[in-house]
């Protein structure tokens, strides 16, 4: 769980929370955007931050939907964005994407799961389109926010 520190930074407690993952994902999305505008030299770091954000968003949803935190750290989930997305969709996350988006997400997920974005190997690789993957992240962020905030807004309506 995230707690504000006296310095205003978030600190991780002994357990993860969906809200904490969601909040941290927002920071990684901002970092991805900052790195991306710096140009091609920071494409891999921008995509790496984007992958971390997507992993946190999907795991925030899965935690809120009842998947245990230990289960999320192991296979089939671990760092597999596609497995996380498929399980989130199975549990009700609406994440329908175009054919182009699906292809870019698959390519991106494979690079992310194998740490190809973290360690630059000495052979050429096809990089996914940052803006396509960022658009997917925006939509997933909106879906997860709606899911996490539903109980709050339902309680407000009841009052």
Residue frames as qw, qx, qy, qz and C-alpha x, y, z in Angstrom:
[[0.000, 0.892, 0.453, 0.000, 0.00, 0.00, 0.00],
 [0.400, 0.442, -0.034, 0.802, 1.24, 3.50, -0.69],
 [0.372, -0.792, -0.373, 0.309, 1.52, 6.01, 2.14],
 [0.266, 0.884, -0.073, 0.377, 2.54, 9.64, 1.77],
 [0.692, -0.140, -0.325, 0.629, 5.89, 10.29, 3.41],
 [0.232, -0.783, -0.217, 0.535, 6.70, 13.52, 5.24],
 [0.210, -0.378, 0.412, 0.802, 8.46, 14.61, 2.05],
 [0.571, 0.482, 0.040, -0.664, 5.36, 14.04, -0.07],
 [0.338, 0.351, -0.803, -0.342, 6.69, 10.93, -1.82],
 [0.904, -0.126, -0.101, -0.397, 4.86, 7.65, -1.95],
 [0.092, -0.473, 0.864, -0.147, 6.36, 4.77, -0.04],
 [0.712, -0.031, -0.620, -0.327, 5.51, 1.11, -0.50],
 [0.602, -0.445, 0.478, -0.460, 4.24, -0.69, 2.58],
 [0.376, -0.250, 0.892, -0.008, 4.27, -4.44, 3.18],
 [0.500, 0.405, 0.765, 0.015, 1.38, -5.10, 0.79],
 [0.082, 0.041, 0.477, 0.874, 0.53, -3.90, -2.67],
 [0.339, 0.543, 0.567, -0.519, -2.76, -2.21, -3.42],
 [0.464, 0.582, 0.567, 0.353, -4.66, -1.64, -6.62],
 [0.023, 0.988, 0.149, -0.020, -4.77, 2.08, -5.86],
 [0.440, -0.712, 0.379, 0.394, -1.03, 2.18, -5.23],
 [0.575, 0.075, 0.646, 0.497, -0.27, 0.39, -8.48],
 [0.317, 0.800, 0.463, 0.213, -2.64, 2.73, -10.32],
 [0.146, -0.972, 0.039, 0.179, -0.96, 5.83, -8.88],
 [0.502, -0.508, 0.529, 0.459, 2.55, 4.60, -9.64],
 [0.576, 0.388, 0.616, 0.372, 1.48, 3.71, -13.20],
 [0.189, 0.956, 0.223, 0.020, 0.62, 7.39, -13.74],
 [0.313, -0.819, 0.356, 0.323, 4.19, 8.34, -12.81],
 [0.564, -0.126, 0.688, 0.440, 5.61, 5.84, -15.30],
 [0.455, 0.701, 0.509, 0.207, 3.29, 7.17, -18.02],
 [0.004, 0.991, -0.041, -0.124, 4.60, 10.68, -17.39],
 [0.465, -0.583, 0.552, 0.374, 8.19, 9.42, -17.44],
 [0.612, 0.261, 0.660, 0.349, 7.51, 7.65, -20.75],
 [0.314, 0.893, 0.307, 0.100, 6.16, 10.87, -22.26],
 [0.204, -0.916, 0.261, 0.227, 9.14, 12.91, -21.03],
 [0.552, -0.328, 0.656, 0.396, 11.64, 10.39, -22.39],
 [0.589, 0.480, 0.607, 0.234, 9.82, 10.07, -25.71],
 [0.249, 0.959, 0.134, -0.023, 9.93, 13.79, -26.53],
 [0.383, -0.743, 0.416, 0.359, 13.72, 13.73, -26.16],
 [0.469, 0.627, -0.492, -0.381, 14.06, 11.91, -29.47],
 [0.886, 0.197, -0.390, -0.156, 15.11, 8.54, -30.88],
 [0.318, 0.429, -0.737, 0.414, 18.02, 8.06, -28.47],
 [0.268, -0.134, 0.697, -0.651, 15.49, 7.53, -25.65],
 [0.677, -0.013, -0.427, -0.599, 12.99, 5.34, -27.52],
 [0.617, -0.059, -0.777, 0.107, 13.87, 2.17, -25.59],
 [0.136, -0.083, -0.647, 0.746, 13.72, 3.88, -22.16],
 [0.439, 0.016, 0.015, -0.898, 10.42, 5.54, -23.10],
 [0.727, -0.031, -0.551, -0.409, 8.96, 2.19, -24.14],
 [0.454, -0.015, -0.799, 0.393, 10.37, 0.54, -21.01],
 [0.131, 0.059, 0.460, -0.876, 8.57, 3.10, -18.82],
 [0.607, 0.037, -0.240, -0.757, 5.44, 2.57, -20.87],
 [0.649, -0.012, -0.756, -0.089, 5.69, -1.18, -20.28],
 [0.222, -0.061, -0.735, 0.638, 6.08, -0.70, -16.55],
 [0.355, 0.057, 0.177, -0.916, 3.02, 1.56, -16.55],
 [0.690, 0.019, -0.468, -0.552, 0.94, -0.98, -18.46],
 [0.520, -0.026, -0.827, 0.212, 2.04, -3.79, -16.16],
 [0.027, -0.089, -0.597, 0.797, 1.03, -1.73, -13.11],
 [0.495, 0.052, -0.060, -0.865, -2.32, -0.72, -14.63],
 [0.704, -0.004, -0.621, -0.346, -3.23, -4.28, -15.54],
 [0.460, -0.068, -0.791, 0.397, -2.11, -5.60, -12.18],
 [0.195, -0.008, 0.371, -0.908, -4.08, -2.85, -10.40],
 [0.678, -0.008, -0.264, -0.686, -7.17, -4.12, -12.16],
 [0.701, 0.012, -0.712, -0.039, -6.36, -7.75, -11.39],
 [0.196, 0.024, -0.707, 0.679, -5.68, -7.01, -7.72],
 [0.395, 0.030, 0.222, -0.891, -9.01, -5.19, -7.45],
 [0.749, 0.070, -0.387, -0.533, -10.71, -8.09, -9.25],
 [0.868, -0.374, 0.196, -0.260, -9.43, -10.55, -6.65],
 [0.853, 0.313, -0.321, 0.265, -6.16, -11.96, -8.01],
 [0.695, -0.672, -0.016, 0.257, -3.62, -12.28, -5.19],
 [0.075, 0.927, -0.348, -0.121, -0.42, -10.28, -5.21],
 [0.492, -0.420, 0.739, 0.185, 1.77, -13.40, -4.97],
 [0.697, 0.399, 0.591, 0.081, -0.09, -14.94, -7.91],
 [0.398, 0.914, 0.048, -0.064, 0.57, -11.80, -9.98],
 [0.150, -0.812, 0.539, 0.169, 4.32, -12.08, -9.37],
 [0.514, -0.180, 0.822, 0.168, 4.44, -15.58, -10.85],
 [0.165, 0.071, -0.742, -0.646, 3.74, -17.16, -14.21],
 [0.554, 0.472, 0.463, 0.505, 1.60, -16.83, -16.18],
 [0.013, 0.978, 0.210, -0.002, 1.45, -13.15, -15.16],
 [0.670, -0.298, 0.090, 0.674, 4.84, -11.99, -13.92],
 [0.042, -0.543, 0.181, 0.819, 5.92, -9.46, -16.59],
 [0.199, 0.224, 0.818, 0.491, 3.75, -10.89, -19.37],
 [0.248, 0.217, 0.080, -0.941, 1.52, -8.01, -20.48],
 [0.493, -0.005, -0.622, -0.608, -0.49, -10.21, -22.81],
 [0.415, -0.247, -0.863, 0.150, -1.27, -12.75, -20.06],
 [0.052, -0.307, -0.498, 0.810, -2.25, -9.90, -17.72],
 [0.344, 0.159, -0.203, -0.903, -4.46, -8.29, -20.36],
 [0.489, -0.095, -0.775, -0.389, -6.15, -11.58, -21.23],
 [0.323, -0.322, -0.807, 0.376, -6.90, -12.32, -17.57],
 [0.076, 0.286, 0.270, -0.916, -8.15, -8.76, -17.02],
 [0.434, 0.063, -0.438, -0.785, -10.46, -9.09, -20.03],
 [0.454, -0.191, -0.866, -0.082, -11.65, -12.46, -18.74],
 [0.253, -0.408, -0.665, 0.572, -12.52, -10.72, -15.46],
 [0.107, 0.825, 0.538, -0.137, -14.46, -7.94, -17.18],
 [0.178, -0.601, 0.182, 0.757, -11.98, -5.29, -18.31],
 [0.636, 0.707, 0.309, -0.028, -13.17, -3.92, -21.60],
 [0.297, -0.664, 0.425, 0.539, -10.07, -3.58, -23.74],
 [0.743, 0.479, 0.443, 0.146, -11.01, -4.06, -27.37],
 [0.191, -0.657, 0.351, 0.639, -8.36, -2.84, -29.79],
 [0.654, 0.648, -0.179, -0.347, -7.99, -2.43, -33.52],
 [0.963, 0.184, -0.009, 0.196, -5.94, -4.91, -35.53],
 [0.432, 0.673, -0.296, 0.523, -3.04, -2.43, -35.68],
 [0.386, -0.683, 0.382, -0.489, -3.21, -1.85, -31.93],
 [0.951, -0.222, 0.175, -0.125, -3.35, -5.58, -31.25],
 [0.853, 0.375, -0.134, 0.339, -0.29, -6.22, -33.42],
 [0.186, 0.704, -0.358, 0.584, 1.69, -3.40, -31.77],
 [0.632, -0.575, 0.312, -0.415, 0.65, -4.57, -28.28],
 [0.997, -0.030, 0.050, 0.049, 1.73, -8.12, -29.08],
 [0.662, 0.513, -0.231, 0.495, 5.11, -6.94, -30.41],
 [0.117, -0.715, 0.332, -0.604, 5.51, -4.61, -27.45],
 [0.819, -0.448, 0.182, -0.308, 4.50, -7.26, -24.92],
 [0.961, 0.121, -0.093, 0.229, 7.08, -9.70, -26.29],
 [0.425, 0.589, -0.304, 0.616, 9.88, -7.13, -26.05],
 [0.377, -0.653, 0.286, -0.591, 8.82, -6.17, -22.53],
 [0.931, -0.303, 0.066, -0.192, 8.42, -9.73, -21.20],
 [0.918, 0.134, -0.080, 0.365, 11.87, -10.74, -22.42],
 [0.443, -0.760, 0.028, 0.475, 13.53, -7.57, -21.09],
 [0.627, 0.376, 0.331, 0.597, 14.61, -6.61, -24.61],
 [0.051, 0.907, 0.145, 0.391, 13.83, -2.97, -23.79],
 [0.561, -0.815, 0.132, 0.059, 16.07, -3.01, -20.72],
 [0.593, -0.434, 0.534, 0.419, 19.11, -4.61, -22.29],
 [0.530, 0.732, -0.185, -0.386, 20.14, -3.46, -25.72],
 [0.822, -0.059, 0.510, 0.245, 21.37, -6.47, -27.63],
 [0.130, -0.536, 0.474, 0.686, 23.63, -6.09, -30.63],
 [0.191, 0.241, 0.817, 0.487, 21.09, -6.93, -33.29],
 [0.249, -0.116, -0.188, -0.943, 18.35, -4.93, -34.90],
 [0.055, 0.394, 0.885, -0.240, 14.86, -5.23, -33.52],
 [0.103, -0.519, -0.487, -0.695, 11.59, -3.84, -34.67],
 [0.039, -0.139, -0.553, 0.820, 10.33, -1.35, -32.12],
 [0.060, 0.665, 0.744, 0.028, 6.61, -0.83, -31.61],
 [0.067, 0.610, 0.201, 0.764, 5.04, 2.53, -32.37],
 [0.169, -0.071, -0.582, 0.792, 5.21, 4.54, -29.12],
 [0.340, -0.003, 0.053, -0.939, 2.04, 6.49, -29.88],
 [0.674, -0.134, -0.582, -0.435, -0.04, 3.42, -30.66],
 [0.568, -0.184, -0.729, 0.334, 1.03, 1.73, -27.43],
 [0.047, -0.035, -0.384, 0.921, 0.55, 5.01, -25.51],
 [0.508, -0.129, -0.244, -0.816, -3.00, 5.21, -26.85],
 [0.698, -0.202, -0.681, -0.091, -3.66, 1.68, -25.60],
 [0.392, -0.111, -0.616, 0.675, -2.24, 2.68, -22.20],
 [0.215, -0.101, 0.097, -0.966, -4.55, 5.72, -22.09],
 [0.671, -0.198, -0.410, -0.586, -7.60, 3.56, -22.66],
 [0.676, -0.181, -0.684, 0.206, -6.55, 0.93, -20.14],
 [0.188, 0.011, -0.461, 0.867, -5.87, 3.71, -17.61],
 [0.434, -0.154, -0.071, -0.885, -9.41, 5.05, -18.15],
 [0.747, -0.186, -0.564, -0.298, -10.94, 1.57, -17.79],
 [0.574, -0.114, -0.662, 0.469, -9.01, 0.81, -14.62],
 [0.031, -0.096, 0.304, -0.947, -9.86, 4.19, -13.10],
 [0.598, -0.206, -0.249, -0.733, -13.55, 3.59, -13.77],
 [0.765, -0.171, -0.620, -0.026, -13.33, 0.14, -12.18],
 [0.455, -0.049, -0.579, 0.675, -11.40, 1.30, -9.10],
 [0.093, -0.035, 0.229, -0.968, -13.63, 4.33, -8.52],
 [0.424, -0.324, -0.658, -0.530, -16.97, 2.60, -9.14],
 [0.479, -0.478, -0.693, 0.249, -17.65, 1.80, -5.47],
 [0.206, -0.271, -0.242, 0.909, -16.86, 5.38, -4.47],
 [0.225, -0.024, -0.305, -0.925, -19.21, 6.88, -7.04],
 [0.466, -0.368, -0.756, -0.275, -21.90, 4.32, -6.27],
 [0.388, -0.449, -0.601, 0.535, -21.73, 5.34, -2.59],
 [0.041, -0.173, -0.024, 0.984, -21.99, 9.02, -3.57],
 [0.348, -0.209, -0.569, -0.716, -25.15, 8.31, -5.58],
 [0.479, -0.415, -0.772, 0.049, -26.70, 6.49, -2.63],
 [0.262, -0.318, -0.446, 0.795, -26.29, 9.52, -0.32]]
